[in-house]
Amino acid sequence: MLIRFCLGYKGLPYEVIWVEFCDIAATMKGIGASPTAGQRYTLPVIKDPNTDSVVSDSHAIAKYLDETYPDKPLMPHGTHVLIGTFETLFVNTVLMPSVKLLAVRTLEIQNDISREMFIESRLKMFRETRWEDMAPEGKAQEMWATLKKGLGVVDGWYQKSGGRWIMGDTFSFADIAVASWTMVWWNAVLNEQECQELHALHEGRWARLLADVNTECNTDLGSFEEDGSSL
């Protein structure tokens, strides 16, 4: 979804090819994609028919799109490092403290063919031996509370920005990333009660951000009503 926002913003035509979780590594090797952090093959990946370039990792893709198609930059001149730092800070503030809960919720929408590989990969990633220990009820509630607390911190950043976007009146890849993580991914994997809580947080900040990003990018992605196949 994140890269579909980027392509929509730049007005670039594209075709989406869905890849089953268990087929990601083989498919990416087959098109010559590079592994990303931890030497794992991940999505999204783009293959540009105009240049034959294959680019992995969302941030690297956004940088490539700006370099190759400079109209309407995703990362305004001089902000590449700033936006990368913001992404890391967002991940550490919101995602990492609750990532096991999000993994458990993501398993619930995996197709049967991918469930075993998803469980194996996440147990290894988080150094757990049993899936039941990832987010048992008590810990899951703590993680959910921590996630909402982290979003409160990010809401404070937006309030101080002086505009709709994290850089005030300047739209950027940073806003696309936040909308993609908080609303698109979570709308697809969280249960109904969690989604309703998320939409109500901070006077509807995150639902409003998604709507604004969709408007800016000429897209219609990530609504609560869409099913998990929208991931």
C-alpha positions as CSV (number, residue, x, y, z in Angstrom):
1,M,0.0,0.0,0.0
2,L,2.7,2.4,0.9
3,I,4.3,2.4,-2.5
4,R,0.9,2.5,-4.2
5,F,0.4,5.9,-2.4
6,C,3.8,7.0,-3.7
7,L,3.0,6.0,-7.3
8,G,-0.4,7.6,-7.1
9,Y,1.1,10.8,-5.8
10,K,3.5,11.0,-8.7
11,G,0.8,10.0,-11.3
12,L,2.8,6.9,-12.4
13,P,0.9,3.9,-13.8
14,Y,1.5,0.6,-12.2
15,E,0.3,-3.0,-12.0
16,V,0.0,-4.8,-8.6
17,I,1.2,-8.4,-8.4
18,W,0.1,-10.1,-5.2
19,V,2.6,-12.6,-3.7
20,E,1.7,-15.2,-1.1
21,F,3.8,-14.9,2.0
22,C,5.4,-18.3,1.5
23,D,6.4,-17.4,-2.0
24,I,8.1,-14.0,-1.3
25,A,11.7,-15.2,-1.2
26,A,11.5,-17.3,-4.3
27,T,9.6,-14.7,-6.3
28,M,12.0,-11.9,-5.3
29,K,15.1,-14.0,-6.2
30,G,13.4,-14.8,-9.5
31,I,13.2,-11.1,-10.5
32,G,16.6,-10.2,-9.1
33,A,15.5,-8.2,-6.0
34,S,17.9,-7.6,-3.2
35,P,17.2,-8.8,0.4
36,T,16.5,-6.0,2.9
37,A,17.3,-5.7,6.6
38,G,18.5,-9.0,8.2
39,Q,19.1,-10.4,4.7
40,R,15.4,-11.2,4.4
41,Y,13.4,-10.9,1.2
42,T,10.5,-8.6,1.9
43,L,7.8,-6.6,0.2
44,P,7.2,-4.1,-1.3
45,V,9.5,-4.4,-4.3
46,I,9.1,-2.5,-7.6
47,K,10.3,-3.4,-11.1
48,D,10.5,-0.4,-13.4
49,P,9.9,-1.3,-17.0
50,N,11.3,2.0,-18.1
51,T,14.7,1.4,-16.6
52,D,14.7,-2.4,-15.8
53,S,15.5,-1.4,-12.2
54,V,14.4,-3.7,-9.4
55,V,14.3,-1.9,-6.1
56,S,13.6,-3.3,-2.6
57,D,12.6,-1.6,0.6
58,S,10.0,1.2,0.9
59,H,12.4,4.0,1.7
60,A,14.8,3.0,-1.0
61,I,11.9,2.8,-3.5
62,A,10.7,6.3,-2.6
63,K,14.3,7.6,-3.0
64,Y,14.5,5.9,-6.4
65,L,11.2,7.3,-7.6
66,D,12.3,10.8,-6.7
67,E,15.6,10.4,-8.5
68,T,14.0,8.8,-11.6
69,Y,10.8,10.8,-11.7
70,P,11.6,14.1,-9.9
71,D,8.2,15.8,-10.4
72,K,6.3,16.0,-7.1
73,P,9.0,14.8,-4.8
74,L,8.2,12.4,-2.0
75,M,11.2,13.6,0.0
76,P,11.7,17.3,-0.6
77,H,15.3,18.4,-1.3
78,G,17.4,18.1,1.8
79,T,14.9,16.0,3.8
80,H,16.1,12.5,3.0
81,V,18.0,11.9,6.2
82,L,15.4,13.7,8.3
83,I,12.6,11.5,6.9
84,G,14.7,8.4,7.5
85,T,15.3,9.4,11.1
86,F,11.6,10.1,11.5
87,E,10.7,6.6,10.2
88,T,13.1,5.0,12.7
89,L,11.7,7.1,15.6
90,F,8.1,6.2,14.7
91,V,9.0,2.5,14.5
92,N,10.7,2.6,17.9
93,T,8.0,4.7,19.5
94,V,4.9,2.9,18.1
95,L,5.6,-0.3,16.3
96,M,8.4,-2.1,18.2
97,P,6.7,-2.1,21.7
98,S,3.6,-3.8,20.2
99,V,5.1,-5.7,17.2
100,K,4.3,-9.2,18.7
101,L,0.6,-8.3,19.0
102,L,0.6,-7.0,15.4
103,A,2.3,-10.3,14.3
104,V,-0.4,-12.3,16.0
105,R,-3.2,-10.2,14.4
106,T,-1.4,-10.5,11.0
107,L,-1.4,-14.3,11.3
108,E,-5.2,-14.3,11.5
109,I,-5.5,-13.0,8.0
110,Q,-2.8,-15.2,6.4
111,N,-4.0,-17.8,3.9
112,D,-3.6,-21.4,5.1
113,I,-0.7,-22.1,2.7
114,S,1.4,-19.4,4.4
115,R,0.5,-19.8,8.1
116,E,3.2,-22.3,9.0
117,M,6.0,-20.3,7.4
118,F,4.7,-17.1,8.9
119,I,4.7,-18.6,12.4
120,E,8.2,-20.1,11.9
121,S,9.7,-16.8,10.6
122,R,8.2,-14.7,13.4
123,L,9.2,-17.1,16.2
124,K,12.7,-16.9,14.9
125,M,12.6,-13.1,14.5
126,F,11.3,-12.6,18.1
127,R,13.3,-15.4,19.7
128,E,10.2,-17.2,21.0
129,T,9.7,-20.9,21.0
130,R,5.9,-21.1,21.2
131,W,3.3,-19.0,19.3
132,E,1.1,-18.9,22.4
133,D,3.8,-16.9,24.1
134,M,3.9,-14.1,21.5
135,A,1.0,-12.1,22.9
136,P,-1.0,-13.9,25.6
137,E,-4.1,-12.1,26.8
138,G,-2.5,-10.1,29.6
139,K,0.5,-9.1,27.5
140,A,-1.7,-8.4,24.5
141,Q,-3.6,-5.8,26.5
142,E,-0.4,-4.2,27.7
143,M,0.9,-4.0,24.1
144,W,-2.3,-2.5,22.9
145,A,-2.1,0.1,25.6
146,T,1.5,0.8,24.8
147,L,0.7,1.2,21.1
148,K,-2.0,3.8,21.8
149,K,0.4,5.6,24.2
150,G,3.0,5.7,21.4
151,L,0.4,7.1,19.0
152,G,-0.2,9.8,21.5
153,V,3.4,10.8,21.3
154,V,3.2,11.0,17.5
155,D,-0.1,12.9,17.7
156,G,1.9,15.5,19.7
157,W,4.5,15.8,16.9
158,Y,1.7,16.5,14.4
159,Q,0.1,19.1,16.7
160,K,3.5,20.9,16.9
161,S,4.0,20.8,13.1
162,G,1.8,23.8,12.4
163,G,0.0,22.2,9.5
164,R,-1.8,19.0,8.3
165,W,1.5,17.2,7.8
166,I,4.5,16.2,9.9
167,M,6.4,19.0,8.1
168,G,3.7,21.5,8.5
169,D,2.2,22.4,5.1
170,T,4.6,20.2,3.2
171,F,3.4,16.7,2.3
172,S,6.0,14.0,2.2
173,F,6.8,10.3,2.3
174,A,6.8,10.5,6.1
175,D,3.0,11.1,6.1
176,I,2.5,8.3,3.7
177,A,4.5,5.9,6.0
178,V,2.4,6.9,9.0
179,A,-0.9,6.5,7.2
180,S,0.2,3.1,5.8
181,W,1.3,1.7,9.1
182,T,-1.4,3.1,11.4
183,M,-4.4,2.8,9.1
184,V,-3.8,0.6,6.1
185,W,-2.0,-2.3,7.8
186,W,-3.9,-2.1,11.1
187,N,-7.3,-1.7,9.5
188,A,-6.6,-5.0,7.8
189,V,-5.3,-7.0,10.8
190,L,-6.8,-5.5,14.0
191,N,-10.1,-6.8,15.3
192,E,-13.3,-4.7,15.0
193,Q,-13.1,-3.3,18.6
194,E,-9.4,-2.3,18.2
195,C,-10.1,-0.6,14.8
196,Q,-12.9,1.4,16.4
197,E,-10.7,2.5,19.2
198,L,-8.0,3.4,16.7
199,H,-10.3,5.5,14.6
200,A,-11.6,7.4,17.7
201,L,-8.1,8.1,19.0
202,H,-6.9,11.7,19.2
203,E,-10.2,13.1,17.8
204,G,-10.0,11.0,14.7
205,R,-6.4,12.0,13.8
206,W,-5.4,8.8,12.1
207,A,-8.6,8.2,10.0
208,R,-8.4,11.9,9.0
209,L,-4.7,11.4,8.0
210,L,-5.5,8.4,5.8
211,A,-8.3,10.4,4.1
212,D,-5.9,13.3,3.5
213,V,-3.2,11.1,2.1
214,N,-5.7,9.4,-0.2
215,T,-6.8,12.8,-1.4
216,E,-3.2,14.0,-2.0
217,C,-2.2,10.8,-3.8
218,N,-5.4,10.4,-5.9
219,T,-6.0,7.0,-4.3
220,D,-8.7,5.2,-2.3
221,L,-6.8,2.8,-0.2
222,G,-7.0,1.3,3.3
223,S,-10.5,1.9,4.6
224,F,-11.8,0.0,7.6
225,E,-14.5,-1.5,5.4
226,E,-11.9,-3.1,3.1
227,D,-11.0,-6.7,3.8
228,G,-7.6,-8.1,4.6
229,S,-6.7,-8.6,1.0
230,S,-6.0,-4.9,0.8
231,L,-2.7,-5.3,2.5
